[in-house]
Amino acid sequence: MAEFSREEMEEMVSRWLAVNDKAEKEGNWRHLADFYTPDVIYGWETPNGKYEFNDREVVRETCVGAAMDPYQGWTYPYDKIVIDEKKGEVFATWWQTPPGAPTREDGSEMKVIGASWFKYGGDYLWSEQMDMYDYTNIVNLITECVEKGILKEMPLMSKDQVED
């Protein structure tokens, strides 16, 4: 098991947060792929099974590319971040928030919490990432956004993806 310095891990997180801010401003998350090792493993769970991608350029075009393209104007602010420099791991929670941080009729914010686990590969690159969230809550938020006109349609989600 590799052990990294606290300073290096904190610097990696700082760089990651900066590139995320840039991605949100530009509406282009493909820059995030520059922070993965060439053989990165990136995945997330859905009701229909796990999606897992290997290879930085595949991740660039899918996970942080086509999958994120419909979400221009959305923000994903990180909330809590835990760094384990002995294991070279980071766990973080974040919010998926539609453009303009709209509110519901009851005054609550339209947002859903998610989390990511990262394995550090050294040289300021992640070697693994696993995103975790309540898929039903995400689908409900997206549906709500379509109904309010924030999104034109349900992006990249076929009927079989949202059924249990």
N, C-alpha and C positions, 0 to 999 in steps of 0.2 A: 504494500500500500504506500503510495507516494504521500509525502508530507510537504506542504508548501508553507511559506511564511504568511503570517497574518497580513502583512503589508501588501504582498503580491496578490492575495485573494481580494483584499479590499480595493486595490487598484483595478483588478479585473471587473469587479462589480461596478465600480465608478465608470469605467469605460463602457460597460454594457448599458448602464442607465443613460449615458450620454448618447449612444447610438440609437437607443429606443426613443429618446426625445427627438432626435433628428428624423427618425422614421415616421413618427407621428406628425411632425411639422410638414414633411414632404409627402406623406401618404404613400410611402414606398418603404416596405420593410425588408427589401432584398439586401440592404446593407448589413443586416444582422448576420447574414451568412458568412461575412468576412471574419466573424468572431467564433467560428467553428473550425475544428480540425478537419482535414480533408476526408477522414473516414468517420465523421460524426454519426451518431445514432440519435434520431429525433422522433418522438412519438407522442400519441395521446390515445385515450380510450373513448369509445363511443358505445352505444347500446348494441351496435352490430360488430363489435370487436375492436381490436387495437390496430391503429394505423401506425406504421413504423417506416421511417425512411433512413437510408444510409447514403452517405456521400454529400459533401458540402454543396456541390452544384445542383444536385437533385433537391436538397432542402431549399436552396435559394429559389428555385423555380416553383416548388410546390408549397411547402410549409410557410415560408416567409415571402412567397411570391403570389401565385395564383390564389391560394387560400385567403390571403390578406387583402388582395386588390379591391374587393367590394367594400372594405372598411375604411376608406379614406375619410378623414375627419374624426374617426373614433380615437379615443385615448385608452391607454392601458397603464395607468399610473401604478407603480409598485407601492405596496403598503408596508409590509414587514419583510425583512431580509435576515436570514440566519446563515452565518458562514461557519463552516467546520474546516479549518485549515489543515487539521491532521488527516482527514479523509479526502480533502480536496473537493468538498461538496458545498453547494449553496441551495437553500430552499427559500422561496419567496412567494408572497401572495401579491396579487394585483387585481385591479378592477377593470372590467370591460365596460366602457362608457360610451354611449352614442354621442355624436356631434352636438355641441351646445349644452351638454349635461341636462337633458330634458327631465322634467318631473312628471309623475303620474298625478291623476286627479286628487289622490289623497296627500299629495305633497312630497311623497318619497321619490328619491332619485331613481332614474332608470339606469341601473347598472347591475352587474353580476360579478361576484368574486371568483377568482380562479387562482391557481398556484402553479409554480414550475419548480422542478428539481433539476439541478445542473451538476454535472461531473466536470471538474476542471482538468484539462489536458496539458497544462503548462503553456508557456509562451503566449499568455493572454488569449487563450482559445478554449472554448467548451468542447469536450469530447462526447458528451451526452446531454440530452434535454428531454424531460418528460413533462408534458403539460397535463394538469388535472383540473377538472371543473365538473360541475353538475350539468350534464349535457341537456337535460330537460329545461333547466333554468335558462341556459343559453338560447335554446330554440324558442322558448317563450319570450325572451327579450327581443330576439330578432323578429318574431311574429308581431309583437307589439310595435316595433319600429316600422314594419311594413304597413301596419294598420294606421299609424300616425303619419305616414309619408316620409319618414326619416330614411328608409330604405325603399327602393322600388320593388324588390322581390327578395325571396329567400335565397341568398347566395350559396352556391355550391352545396345545396342540400336537396337530395331527392326524397320522394315520399318514403322510401324504404329506410332512409337514414334516420328519419325522425320517429318512425313507429317502433314501439317496443317489441 
